[in-house]
Amino acid sequence: LGGAGLDVYGEEPVLVAGHLMSPLLGMDNVVMWPHLAFWTREARGRLEKEALERCLEVLQGRPLRVLSKDPRLLMQREMPGCEVVQ
């Protein structure tokens, strides 16, 4: 392998001393960039729409739907007033 381009990390920030990936920062054949795939016009529109939907749920007294695949949130399905949806 002649090089690598990385943009998703298990833990952030990568600049923290002792981070598993921090030794890669000084390598000439490795490019590391923050994960910005969500920063498109389409993604921003979807984020805005979903944020407004969550606000309406709260204002209407409905359970707040939490849309996530994050296992830490999925374990909290019993949060009062929330419905965690995968």
C-alpha positions in Angstrom: 0.0 0.0 0.0 1.5 3.3 -1.1 -0.6 5.6 0.9 -3.9 6.2 2.6 -6.6 8.9 2.9 -8.7 8.8 6.1 -11.7 10.7 7.2 -13.6 8.6 9.8 -12.1 7.8 13.2 -13.3 5.7 16.0 -12.4 8.4 18.5 -12.0 12.1 17.9 -10.1 14.4 18.0 -7.1 12.6 16.5 -4.8 15.4 17.7 -5.0 14.1 21.3 -1.6 12.8 22.5 -1.6 9.0 22.7 -4.4 8.6 20.1 -4.1 5.3 18.3 -3.9 7.1 14.9 -1.8 10.1 15.9 1.5 8.5 14.6 -0.1 8.7 11.1 -0.2 12.5 11.2 3.4 13.0 10.4 3.5 10.5 7.5 4.0 11.9 4.0 1.9 9.2 2.4 -1.2 9.6 4.7 -3.8 12.3 4.3 -6.1 12.7 7.3 -9.2 14.9 7.0 -12.2 15.5 9.3 -15.4 13.6 8.3 -17.4 16.1 6.3 -19.6 13.9 4.1 -22.7 15.3 5.8 -21.8 18.8 4.7 -23.7 18.8 1.4 -26.7 20.8 0.4 -28.9 17.7 0.4 -27.6 16.6 3.8 -28.1 20.0 5.4 -31.6 20.2 4.0 -32.4 16.8 5.6 -30.8 17.8 8.9 -32.9 21.0 9.0 -36.1 19.1 8.2 -35.5 16.5 10.9 -34.6 19.2 13.4 -37.9 21.0 12.7 -39.8 17.7 13.0 -38.2 17.0 16.4 -39.3 20.6 17.5 -42.9 19.9 16.4 -42.9 16.7 18.4 -41.9 18.5 21.6 -44.3 21.4 21.0 -47.2 19.0 20.4 -46.4 16.9 23.5 -45.5 13.8 21.5 -42.6 11.5 22.4 -39.4 12.8 20.9 -38.1 10.4 18.2 -34.4 9.9 18.3 -33.2 8.7 14.9 -29.8 7.0 15.4 -27.8 3.9 14.8 -25.5 4.9 17.7 -25.4 1.9 20.1 -25.1 4.2 23.1 -28.5 5.7 22.3 -30.1 2.4 21.3 -29.3 1.1 24.8 -31.3 4.0 26.2 -34.7 3.0 24.7 -36.3 3.7 28.1 -35.6 7.4 28.2 -38.7 9.1 29.5 -40.4 11.1 26.7 -38.3 9.6 23.9 -38.7 7.0 21.3 -35.3 5.7 20.1 -35.7 4.6 16.4 -33.0 2.8 14.5 
